[in-house]
Amino acid sequence: MVPAGLVKAGDRVWVADELGPVEVESVSAKGAEDVVWVLVEGEQLVVNGIIASVWSSAAKALETLPFRFLHAIAPPLLQVGLPS
């Protein structure tokens, strides 16, 4: 695993509709957000067809533990509506 910002042409990534990794043809940055943590039910999510890990460090689940606790005691506190 590498941060998305380090992926370059020639690298191989897992794609949701493929049986194995595919080679990256090109990379472009269309924008950036200040999101640090993403809480999902599993450990992966699909972004534009690319399978991505939700972890941003080797701490894995420990890095989101405080947010999971807050979600357990007050679920609406951390919920953000998705754009339509």
Secondary structure, 3 states (H helix, E strand, C coil): CCCHHHCCCCCEEEECCCCCEEECCCCCCCCCCCCCCCCCCCCEEEECCEEEECCCCCCCHHHHHHHHHHHHHCHHHHCCCCCC
